[in-house]
Amino acid sequence: MDSTTLYIVIATIGVGILAFIVAYFLYRWVKKLPSDNETIEKVGGHIRRGANTFLKREYMVLAIFAGIVALLILLFLPEPIWVGGALENVLMAGFYLLGTLLSAIAGKVGIMVATTANVKTAEAAKRGGITQSFLAGFRGGSVMGLAVVATCVIGISAIYGLTTGVDSLNDFTASTMLGFSFGASSLALFAKAGGGIFTKTADISADLVGKVQYGIPEDDPRNPAVIADNVGDNVGDVAGMGADLFDSNVAAIAAALVIAINLDDPGVRNNFIQTILVFSGLGLLSTIIGILFARMGKHDNPSRALNIGTYVTTGLFAASSALCTWLLDFSWYVWGAAIVGLAVGTIIGIATDYYTNDVHKPVQQTAKLSEDGPAFTILSGVSYGFLSVLPAMIGIAIAAVASFMLVQKAAPTHELAGTYGMFGISMAAVGMLSIVGIIVSNDAYGPIVDNARGLAEMGGFGEEIVEITDKLDSAGNTVKAVTKGFSIGAAGLTVVSLLGAFISEVNERIFNAGLGGYFNAYGNPVVPFKYFNITDPVVFFGIIIGAAVPAVFSALLMMGVNKNASRMVAEIHRQFNEIEGLLEGKPGVEAEYDKCIDIATVGSLKELIPSGLFAIITTILVGIIGGVSAIGGFLLGNIVSGLLLSLFMSNAGGLWDNAKKYVEAGNNGGVGSDAHKAAVIGDTVGDPFKDTAGPSINTQITVVSLVASICSGIFLSIGGLGLF
């Protein structure tokens, strides 16, 4: 490693450490806020224990899974241990476990902070009004945002510094990066799926029985599922989404590094690697500053305050990355690709906001049509959900093409244009995810203020305080919808760049196996394996199978929610029927909250494994049957189908949710009207769309892309239906 790269690695790790220090002080600030309401402390304790119990049991299951996968990697990947060198297998298995560990820590930190910040946010609304309450919720979310990105930046930089700083490990840098990324992705897949099943089991059950059947308020303590619902906000939208965006960021940076490492010219290779590390560090530094700007005045809108933080972070990254590109003599084409990704991420956010925010026509029209019954609610949501896919898909397509064409201009020869272009796409993903810290902060803010709203109601704070938390919660719902659109868009660019990483890995295996290639003037291997021919029946076979996987994966998750919610609905009815005075709200009568939490926990852990294993096993089977050509088609079909379904489900679900809230705000008949009952049914259908299946698909396509890359040697050696 040259001295410049070494200094950059050290500086990037330093920025990560700074982010942890800032996160610690923000956490201390939130924790020191006063809270002395006994009811809120008691309910908050129920939520905290439920979330930690679920996380502990989930991580025990996933630890067994990770141990089995690590053993398989040790024995078989990237090549059987008895065929190749054992060191590469050991490193890949070790860094796989490190990736799972850091992803798990990201979720744990989020739960720890969110279950403290929710109580403080509710109390702050009473003591300091909306300004103080907003700061408590946002700074609580910011702790997770900074911790997630700092962990990613430190982990990636340290792994690169270790594997390229030791001569005997230089050849294994790409394998270790892919192993680390696969660890983060595989845990995120199960954490997001498990958390999504848990949260929607409780949410659907609480709404159907409480609102629709008995007509009691959303966060009424009489409802046995209300605590499980609040626990679900944390395990799904905090721990699950934190692991998800940690995985996306790791995968984007890892894919860019793998492609850069396989470039032929050592000078360009080092320059590109330095660019990746510098841009990652600048994104985190910009986030730290952006978080400090996210404040609101006494009469400000919380959405405006959240947007200010995002805009400041975006502007700072664009300016600072341009300055470093000039000072360090990086490629302006590469900077342009990163800015294209950043701009498209913003566009996707705007489009998502239009289709899910209740100030715009789609949500209002869906609420109006709800007056005519739930069938119109569903049809309207499905229609607008499909319409919402187009802007985002066009944005992702334009970003991929524009970044490819920009960076291929930097290629010294026509032969290398494709590789440089794929690096451009990977940098667009890095650019889009450069502001992921502020995105995670905004996302974690959502469930914190959602919990705070419920706590304020259960604590008897009065309508004025509940109205403050409602205002914060409304902004959180919109932000969560935008975050899901952003994360899906980022996953789209990331998996396209992972396809480039897969091709790079296949090329290396082809050369090492003596199946083709030559040495160029730099003494590096060059293999002319660039594209997949979609008219090849083997590739087409892969495309068809790959396109079907996201649909089946989604079905398995939603069936899990359905079965689990059915059990919980029966339990709620049992408690209302058997516990005297519960439904009437008699003093001293309390629901058996833990039984609903246990149903959600046991059911989600039972249902999360089959869906994840289905995606992974299908990838391996396609590779064994069809070889690397079939896998190329499989990834293509999986990416296109997965992006379409995830965008549709996330946006349709967000639209139904806000249509319900729009009616509950007094529009189209208000609470208790036919429109309200229809909107609640629409929200119930949309819950597993937006919080279980939709956001889990982007993790699924990342996981199968990484499985394809780390298993490329096996797929190539088996051959399947054809070598290429």
C-alpha positions in Angstrom: 0.0 0.0 0.0 1.4 3.4 -0.9 1.7 6.2 1.7 -1.2 8.3 0.3 -3.6 5.4 0.5 -2.4 4.5 4.0 -3.1 8.1 5.2 -6.5 8.0 3.6 -7.3 4.7 5.3 -6.2 6.2 8.7 -8.2 9.5 8.1 -11.3 7.5 7.1 -11.1 5.4 10.3 -10.6 8.7 12.2 -13.9 10.1 10.8 -15.6 6.9 11.9 -14.3 7.3 15.4 -15.4 11.0 15.4 -18.9 9.9 14.4 -19.0 7.4 17.4 -17.9 10.2 19.8 -20.7 12.5 18.4 -23.2 9.7 18.7 -22.2 9.1 22.3 -22.7 12.7 23.3 -26.1 12.8 21.5 -27.1 9.6 23.4 -26.0 11.2 26.7 -28.0 14.3 25.9 -31.2 12.3 25.2 -30.7 10.1 28.3 -30.3 13.1 30.6 -33.7 14.6 29.6 -36.1 14.4 32.6 -38.8 11.7 32.8 -40.8 11.0 35.9 -44.2 9.8 34.8 -44.7 6.4 36.3 -47.2 5.1 33.7 -44.9 6.0 30.8 -41.9 4.5 32.6 -43.9 1.3 33.1 -45.1 1.0 29.5 -41.7 2.1 28.2 -40.2 -0.7 30.3 -42.6 -3.2 28.7 -41.5 -2.0 25.2 -37.8 -2.1 26.1 -38.0 -5.7 27.6 -40.1 -7.0 24.7 -37.7 -5.6 22.1 -34.6 -6.9 23.8 -36.2 -10.3 24.4 -37.1 -10.6 20.7 -33.7 -9.4 19.6 -31.9 -11.9 21.9 -33.9 -14.8 20.7 -33.6 -13.8 17.1 -29.8 -13.4 17.4 -29.5 -16.8 19.0 -31.2 -18.4 16.0 -29.1 -16.3 13.6 -25.9 -17.2 15.4 -26.6 -20.9 14.7 -27.3 -20.0 11.1 -24.1 -17.9 10.8 -22.0 -20.6 12.4 -23.2 -23.2 9.8 -22.7 -20.8 6.9 -19.2 -19.9 8.2 -18.3 -23.6 8.3 -19.5 -24.1 4.8 -17.5 -21.1 3.6 -14.4 -22.4 5.4 -14.8 -25.8 3.7 -15.9 -24.8 0.2 -15.4 -21.1 -0.6 -14.1 -19.6 -2.7 -12.7 -23.1 -3.6 -12.9 -26.4 -1.6 -10.2 -26.1 1.1 -8.5 -29.3 -0.1 -8.1 -27.9 -3.6 -6.9 -24.3 -3.1 -5.1 -22.5 -0.3 -6.7 -22.7 3.1 -5.8 -19.1 4.1 -8.3 -17.5 1.7 -11.1 -19.8 3.0 -10.2 -18.9 6.6 -10.2 -15.2 5.8 -13.5 -15.3 4.0 -15.2 -17.2 6.8 -13.7 -14.9 9.5 -14.7 -11.7 7.8 -18.2 -13.2 7.1 -18.6 -13.6 10.8 -17.3 -10.1 11.4 -19.9 -8.8 9.0 -22.7 -10.6 10.8 -21.5 -9.3 14.1 -21.3 -5.7 13.1 -24.7 -5.9 11.5 -26.1 -7.3 14.7 -24.4 -4.6 16.7 -26.1 -1.9 14.5 -29.5 -3.4 15.3 -28.7 -3.6 19.0 -27.5 0.0 19.3 -30.7 1.1 17.5 -32.9 -0.8 20.0 -31.0 0.5 23.0 -31.3 4.1 21.9 -34.9 4.0 20.5 -36.4 2.4 23.6 -34.9 5.2 25.7 -35.6 8.1 23.3 -39.3 7.2 23.0 -40.0 7.8 26.6 -37.9 11.0 26.6 -39.6 12.3 23.5 -43.1 11.8 25.0 -42.0 13.6 28.3 -40.3 16.4 26.3 -43.6 17.1 24.4 -45.2 17.9 27.8 -42.2 19.8 29.3 -40.7 21.6 26.3 -43.3 21.5 23.6 -42.7 20.4 20.0 -39.2 21.9 19.6 -37.8 19.9 22.5 -39.7 16.8 21.6 -38.5 16.9 18.0 -34.9 17.2 19.2 -35.3 14.2 21.5 -36.7 12.0 18.7 -34.3 13.1 16.0 -31.2 13.0 18.1 -32.2 9.6 19.3 -32.5 8.5 15.7 -29.2 10.2 14.9 -27.3 8.0 17.3 -28.2 5.0 15.2 -27.6 6.8 11.9 -24.0 7.7 13.0 -23.3 4.3 14.5 -24.5 2.4 11.5 -22.3 4.4 9.0 -19.3 4.7 11.3 -19.3 0.9 11.8 -19.4 0.4 8.0 -16.7 2.9 7.2 -14.3 1.7 10.0 -15.0 -2.0 9.1 -14.4 -1.6 5.3 -11.3 0.7 5.8 -9.7 -1.6 8.4 -10.3 -4.7 6.3 -8.8 -3.0 3.2 -5.9 -1.7 5.2 -5.2 -5.1 6.7 -5.5 -7.2 3.6 -3.5 -4.9 1.3 -1.0 -3.9 4.0 0.3 -7.5 4.4 2.0 -8.9 1.3 0.8 -12.5 1.9 -2.9 -11.3 2.0 -2.9 -8.9 -1.1 -4.5 -11.5 -3.4 -7.4 -12.1 -0.9 -8.7 -8.5 -0.6 -11.6 -9.1 -3.0 -12.6 -12.3 -1.3 -12.5 -10.8 2.2 -14.6 -7.8 1.1 -17.2 -10.1 -0.4 -17.2 -12.3 2.7 -17.6 -9.3 5.0 -20.4 -7.9 2.8 -22.2 -11.3 2.6 -22.1 -11.5 6.4 -23.7 -8.1 6.8 -26.3 -8.9 4.1 -27.3 -12.3 5.3 -28.0 -11.1 8.8 -29.8 -8.0 7.5 -32.0 -10.3 5.4 -33.2 -12.3 8.3 -33.3 -9.3 10.7 -35.4 -7.3 8.3 -37.7 -10.3 7.6 -38.1 -11.3 11.2 -38.6 -7.8 12.4 -41.1 -7.1 9.6 -43.1 -10.2 10.5 -43.2 -9.3 14.2 -44.2 -5.7 13.7 -46.9 -6.3 11.2 -48.3 -9.3 13.1 -48.9 -6.9 16.1 -49.9 -3.9 14.0 -52.5 -5.7 11.9 -54.0 -7.5 15.0 -54.2 -4.4 17.1 -55.9 -2.4 14.3 -58.4 -5.1 13.2 -59.6 -6.0 16.6 -59.2 -2.6 18.3 -60.2 -0.1 15.6 -62.5 -2.1 13.3 -64.2 -4.5 15.7 -64.3 -2.6 19.0 -63.9 1.0 17.9 -61.2 1.8 20.5 -58.3 4.2 19.8 -55.0 3.1 18.2 -52.8 3.1 21.4 -55.5 2.3 23.9 -53.9 0.3 26.8 -56.9 -1.9 26.9 -55.8 -3.6 23.7 -53.6 -6.6 24.6 -51.6 -6.1 21.3 -50.7 -2.4 21.9 -47.4 -3.1 23.6 -46.4 -5.7 20.9 -47.3 -3.1 18.3 -44.9 -0.6 19.9 -42.2 -3.3 20.3 -42.6 -4.1 16.6 -41.9 -0.5 15.6 -38.5 -0.9 17.2 -37.5 -4.4 16.0 -38.8 -3.8 12.5 -38.2 -0.1 11.7 -35.2 0.4 13.9 -33.2 -2.8 14.2 -34.3 -4.3 10.9 -33.9 -1.1 8.8 -30.6 -0.3 10.6 -29.2 -3.7 9.6 -30.7 -3.3 6.1 -29.0 0.1 5.4 -25.8 -1.1 7.0 -25.8 -4.0 4.5 -26.6 -1.7 1.6 -23.7 0.7 2.4 -21.3 -2.2 3.0 -22.3 -3.9 -0.3 -22.0 -0.7 -2.3 -18.5 0.1 -1.1 -17.4 -3.6 -1.3 -18.6 -3.9 -4.9 -16.8 -0.7 -5.9 -13.6 -1.9 -4.2 -13.8 -5.4 -5.8 -14.1 -3.8 -9.3 -11.3 -1.3 -8.6 -9.0 -4.0 -7.2 -9.3 -6.0 -10.5 -8.3 -3.0 -12.7 -5.1 -3.6 -14.6 -3.3 -0.3 -14.3 -1.8 0.0 -10.7 -1.9 3.8 -10.8 -5.6 3.9 -11.8 -6.4 1.1 -9.4 -5.0 3.0 -6.4 -6.6 6.3 -7.5 -10.0 4.7 -7.7 -9.6 2.9 -4.4 -8.6 6.2 -2.7 -11.7 7.9 -4.3 -14.0 5.2 -2.7 -12.5 5.6 0.7 -12.4 9.4 0.7 -16.0 9.7 -0.6 -17.2 7.3 2.1 -15.5 9.3 4.8 -16.8 12.6 3.4 -20.3 11.3 3.4 -20.1 10.5 7.1 -18.4 13.8 7.9 -21.2 15.7 6.0 -23.8 13.7 8.0 -22.3 14.8 11.3 -22.6 18.4 10.3 -26.1 17.9 8.7 -27.5 16.4 11.9 -26.5 19.5 13.9 -28.5 21.7 11.5 -31.7 19.7 11.9 -33.6 21.9 14.3 -37.0 23.4 14.3 -38.5 26.6 15.8 -41.6 26.8 17.9 -43.9 27.1 14.9 -41.8 25.2 12.3 -42.9 22.0 10.6 -40.9 18.9 11.7 -40.8 17.7 8.1 -39.0 21.0 7.2 -36.4 20.5 9.9 -35.8 16.9 8.8 -35.4 18.1 5.2 -32.9 20.8 6.2 -30.6 18.2 7.7 -30.8 16.1 4.5 -30.2 19.1 2.2 -27.2 20.4 4.2 -25.7 16.9 4.2 -26.3 16.5 0.5 -24.8 19.9 -0.3 -21.8 19.4 1.9 -21.0 16.1 0.4 -21.3 17.4 -3.2 -19.0 20.4 -2.4 -16.4 18.5 -0.3 -16.1 15.6 -2.7 -15.5 18.1 -5.5 -12.8 19.9 -3.5 -11.1 16.6 -2.7 -11.3 15.5 -6.3 -9.4 18.7 -7.3 -6.9 18.5 -4.4 -6.1 14.8 -4.7 -6.3 14.6 -8.5 -9.2 12.2 -8.6 -11.1 11.6 -11.8 -13.8 14.2 -12.5 -15.7 11.5 -14.4 -15.8 9.3 -11.2 -17.0 12.4 -9.2 -19.7 13.0 -11.8 -20.9 9.4 -11.4 -21.2 9.8 -7.6 -23.1 13.0 -8.0 -25.5 11.4 -10.5 -26.3 8.7 -7.9 -26.8 11.4 -5.2 -29.1 13.4 -7.5 -31.2 10.3 -8.4 -31.6 9.4 -4.8 -33.1 12.8 -4.2 -35.4 12.4 -7.2 -36.6 9.0 -5.9 -37.3 10.6 -2.5 -39.4 13.4 -4.2 -41.3 10.9 -6.2 -42.0 8.7 -3.2 -43.1 11.7 -1.2 -45.6 12.6 -3.9 -47.3 9.2 -3.9 -47.3 8.8 -0.1 -47.6 12.2 1.5 -51.2 13.2 2.4 -50.7 16.8 1.0 -50.7 15.4 -2.5 -53.5 14.0 -4.8 -52.8 10.2 -4.6 -53.4 9.9 -0.8 -56.3 12.3 -0.8 -58.0 10.6 -3.8 -57.5 7.2 -2.1 -59.1 8.6 1.1 -62.1 10.0 -0.9 -62.6 6.7 -2.8 -62.7 4.9 0.6 -66.1 6.5 1.1 -67.4 4.0 -1.4 -65.9 0.9 0.4 -62.7 -1.0 0.9 -62.6 -2.4 -2.7 -62.1 1.1 -4.0 -59.4 1.7 -1.4 -57.5 -1.4 -2.5 -57.8 -0.7 -6.2 -56.8 2.9 -5.8 -53.7 2.0 -3.7 -52.7 -0.7 -6.1 -53.0 1.6 -9.1 -51.1 4.5 -7.5 -48.5 2.0 -6.2 -47.8 0.7 -9.7 -47.7 4.3 -11.1 -45.1 5.2 -8.4 -42.7 2.6 -9.7 -42.1 4.4 -13.0 -40.2 7.6 -11.8 -37.9 5.5 -9.5 -37.2 2.9 -12.2 -36.4 5.5 -14.8 -34.2 7.3 -12.2 -32.3 4.1 -11.5 -32.0 3.3 -15.2 -30.7 6.8 -16.0 -28.3 6.8 -13.1 -26.9 3.4 -14.3 -26.5 4.5 -17.9 -25.2 8.0 -17.2 -22.6 6.8 -14.6 -21.5 4.0 -16.9 -21.0 6.3 -19.9 -19.2 9.0 -17.8 -16.6 6.7 -16.3 -16.0 4.7 -19.4 -14.6 7.9 -20.9 -11.7 7.5 -18.5 -10.8 4.1 -19.9 -7.4 4.1 -21.7 -8.5 1.5 -24.2 -11.8 0.3 -25.7 -11.2 -3.1 -24.2 -11.4 -1.7 -20.7 -14.4 0.6 -21.3 -16.9 -2.0 -19.9 -15.0 -2.5 -16.6 -14.6 1.2 -16.1 -18.3 1.7 -16.9 -19.3 -0.9 -14.2 -17.0 1.0 -11.8 -19.0 4.1 -12.6 -22.2 2.4 -11.7 -20.7 1.3 -8.4 -19.7 4.9 -7.7 -23.2 6.1 -8.4 -24.3 3.7 -5.6 -21.6 5.0 -3.3 -22.7 8.5 -4.1 -26.3 7.8 -3.4 -25.4 6.1 -0.1 -23.0 8.9 0.9 -25.9 10.5 2.9 -27.1 7.2 4.3 -26.3 8.4 7.8 -28.9 11.2 7.7 -31.3 8.8 6.0 -31.0 6.3 8.8 -31.4 9.1 11.4 -34.6 10.2 9.7 -35.8 6.6 9.5 -35.1 5.8 13.2 -36.8 9.1 14.2 -40.1 7.7 12.8 -40.6 4.7 15.2 -39.3 6.8 18.1 -42.0 9.5 17.7 -44.6 6.8 16.8 -43.9 5.2 20.2 -43.9 8.6 21.9 -47.3 9.3 20.5 -48.6 6.0 22.0 -46.9 6.7 25.3 -48.4 10.2 25.5 -51.9 8.7 25.0 -51.4 5.9 27.5 -49.8 8.3 30.0 -52.9 10.5 30.0 -51.0 13.7 28.9 -54.1 15.2 27.3 -55.2 16.1 23.7 -52.8 19.0 23.3 -49.7 16.9 24.0 -51.0 14.0 21.9 -51.5 16.5 19.1 -47.9 17.5 19.3 -46.7 13.9 19.1 -49.2 13.3 16.2 -47.6 16.2 14.3 -44.1 14.6 14.8 -45.5 11.2 14.0 -47.0 12.4 10.7 -43.6 13.8 9.6 -42.1 10.5 10.6 -44.5 8.5 8.5 -43.6 10.5 5.4 -39.9 10.3 6.1 -40.1 6.5 6.6 -41.8 6.1 3.2 -39.1 8.3 1.5 -36.4 6.3 3.3 -37.8 3.0 1.9 -37.8 4.4 -1.6 -34.2 5.7 -1.1 -33.0 2.3 0.2 -34.6 0.4 -2.6 -33.1 2.8 -5.2 -29.7 2.5 -3.6 -30.0 -1.3 -3.6 -30.8 -1.1 -7.4 -27.5 0.6 -8.2 -25.7 -1.6 -5.7 -26.8 -4.9 -7.1 -26.0 -3.7 -10.7 -22.5 -3.0 -9.4 -22.4 -6.4 -7.7 -23.2 -7.9 -11.1 -19.9 -6.2 -12.2 -18.2 -7.6 -9.2 -19.5 -11.1 -10.1 -18.1 -10.7 -13.6 -14.7 -9.6 -12.1 -14.6 -12.7 -9.9 -15.6 -15.0 -12.7 -12.8 -13.6 -14.9 -10.3 -14.2 -12.1 -11.4 -17.8 -11.8 -11.3 -18.3 -15.6 -7.7 -17.1 -15.7 -6.6 -19.1 -12.7 -8.2 -22.2 -14.1 -6.3 -21.8 -17.3 -9.5 -21.5 -19.4 -8.5 -18.3 -21.2 -7.0 -14.9 -20.9 -3.6 -13.3 -21.3 -1.2 -11.0 -19.5 -1.2 -7.3 -20.4 1.7 -4.8 -20.4 1.3 -4.4 -16.6 1.7 -8.1 -16.0 -2.0 -8.4 -15.0 -4.4 -11.1 -16.3 -7.0 -9.9 -18.8 -10.0 -12.2 -19.7 -12.5 -11.1 -22.4 -15.6 -12.1 -20.4 -17.7 -9.0 -20.4 -21.4 -9.5 -21.2 -24.2 -12.0 -21.0 -26.2 -12.8 -24.2 -29.8 -12.8 -23.2 -30.8 -14.8 -26.3 -28.7 -17.7 -25.0 -31.2 -20.2 -23.6 -29.1 -20.9 -20.5 -29.0 -17.2 -19.7 -32.7 -16.9 -20.4 -33.3 -19.9 -18.1 -31.6 -17.9 -15.3 -33.6 -14.7 -16.1 -37.0 -16.5 -15.7 -36.0 -18.2 -12.4 -34.5 -15.0 -11.0 -37.6 -12.9 -11.8 -39.8 -15.4 -9.9 -37.7 -15.4 -6.7 -38.8 -12.0 -5.3 -42.5 -12.8 -5.8 -42.2 -16.2 -4.0 -40.0 -14.6 -1.3 -42.6 -11.9 -0.7 -45.4 -14.4 -0.6 -43.6 -16.5 2.1 -43.1 -13.4 4.3 -46.7 -12.2 3.9 -48.1 -15.7 4.6 -46.0 -15.7 7.7 -47.6 -12.4 8.8 -51.0 -13.7 8.0 -50.6 -16.9 10.0 -49.1 -15.1 12.9 -51.7 -12.3 13.0 -54.5 -14.9 13.0 -53.0 -16.4 16.2 -52.7 -13.0 17.8 -56.3 -11.9 16.9 -57.6 -15.1 18.6 -55.5 -14.2 21.7 -56.9 -10.7 21.8 -60.4 -12.0 21.6 -59.7 -14.5 24.4 -58.4 -11.7 26.7 -61.4 -9.5 26.1 -63.7 -12.4 26.7 -62.0 -13.9 29.8 -60.5 -10.9 31.6 -63.4 -9.2 33.4 -63.4 -5.4 33.1 -60.6 -5.2 30.5 -62.8 -3.9 27.6 -64.6 -1.6 29.9 -61.3 -0.1 31.2 -61.9 -0.8 34.9 -59.2 0.6 37.2 -56.5 -2.0 38.1 -57.4 -4.4 35.2 -54.5 -4.8 32.8 -54.1 -6.9 29.6 -51.7 -9.7 29.4 -49.3 -7.9 27.1 -46.5 -10.5 27.3 -48.6 -13.2 25.7 -49.1 -11.1 22.5 -45.4 -10.3 22.5 -44.6 -14.0 22.8 -46.9 -14.9 19.9 -45.3 -12.3 17.7 -41.8 -13.4 18.7 -42.2 -17.2 18.3 -44.1 -16.8 15.0 -41.7 -14.4 13.4 -38.7 -16.6 14.3 -40.4 -19.6 12.9 -41.4 -17.9 9.6 -38.2 -15.9 8.8 -35.8 -18.8 8.1 -37.7 -20.5 5.2 -38.0 -17.3 3.1 -34.3 -16.4 3.4 -33.1 -19.9 2.8 -35.4 -20.2 -0.3 -33.6 -17.3 -2.0 -30.1 -18.5 -1.1 -30.7 -22.2 -2.0 -32.4 -21.2 -5.3 -29.3 -19.2 -6.3 -27.0 -22.1 -5.6 -29.2 -24.6 -7.5 -29.3 -22.3 -10.6 -25.5 -21.9 -10.5 -25.0 -25.7 -10.2 -27.5 -26.4 -13.0 -26.7 -23.7 -15.4 -23.2 -22.4 -14.5 -22.1 -18.8 -14.5 -24.1 -17.9 -17.6 -27.3 -19.0 -15.9 -26.3 -17.0 -12.8 -25.8 -13.9 -14.9 -29.3 -14.2 -16.2 -30.6 -15.1 -12.7 -29.2 -11.9 -11.2 -30.6 -9.8 -14.1 -34.1 -11.2 -13.6 -33.9 -10.9 -9.8 -32.8 -7.3 -10.0 -35.5 -6.1 -12.3 -38.3 -8.0 -10.8 -37.2 -7.3 -7.2 -36.9 -3.5 -7.8 -40.4 -3.3 -9.3 -42.1 -5.3 -6.6 -40.3 -3.7 -3.7 -41.0 -0.1 -5.0 -44.7 -1.0 -5.7 -45.3 -2.6 -2.3 -43.4 0.0 -0.2 -45.2 2.9 -1.9 -48.6 1.4 -2.0 -48.3 0.5 1.7 -47.2 4.0 2.6 -50.1 5.5 0.6 -52.7 3.3 2.4 -51.2 4.2 5.8 -51.3 7.9 5.2 -54.8 7.7 3.6 -56.0 6.2 6.8 -54.3 9.0 8.8 -55.8 11.6 6.5 -59.3 10.3 7.3 -58.5 10.1 11.0 -57.5 13.8 10.8 -61.2 14.6 10.2 -61.4 14.3 6.4 -63.9 12.3 4.4 -66.0 11.5 7.4 -63.3 11.1 10.0 -63.0 8.4 12.6 -65.8 5.9 12.8 -67.1 6.6 9.3 -67.4 4.1 6.4 -64.4 5.8 4.8 -62.4 5.2 8.0 -63.2 1.5 8.2 -62.3 1.1 4.5 -59.1 3.0 5.0 -58.1 0.9 8.0 -58.6 -2.3 5.8 -56.4 -0.7 3.2 -53.7 0.1 5.8 -54.0 -3.5 7.1 -53.3 -4.9 3.6 -50.5 -2.3 3.1 -48.8 -3.1 6.4 -47.0 -6.3 5.2 -46.4 -4.6 1.9 -44.5 -1.6 3.2 -42.9 -3.0 6.4 -42.3 -6.7 5.7 -42.0 -7.8 2.1 -41.2 -4.5 0.2 -38.1 -3.4 2.1 -36.9 -7.0 2.5 -36.7 -7.6 -1.2 -33.8 -5.1 -1.7 -31.8 -7.1 0.9 -32.8 -10.3 -0.8 -31.4 -9.2 -4.2 -28.2 -8.0 -2.5 -27.8 -11.4 -0.7 -28.2 -13.5 -3.9 -25.8 -11.2 -5.8 -23.2 -11.8 -3.1 -23.8 -15.5 -3.0 -23.3 -15.6 -6.8 -19.9 -13.8 -6.4 -18.5 -15.8 -3.6 -19.6 -19.1 -5.2 -18.4 -18.2 -8.7 -15.5 -20.5 -8.5 -17.7 -23.5 -7.8 -20.3 -22.6 -10.5 -17.4 -22.2 -13.0 -15.8 -25.5 -12.1 -19.1 -27.5 -12.2 -19.9 -25.8 -15.4 -23.6 -26.8 -15.5 -25.2 -26.4 -18.9 -22.3 -24.4 -20.3 -19.0 -22.7 -19.3 -20.1 -19.2 -20.3 
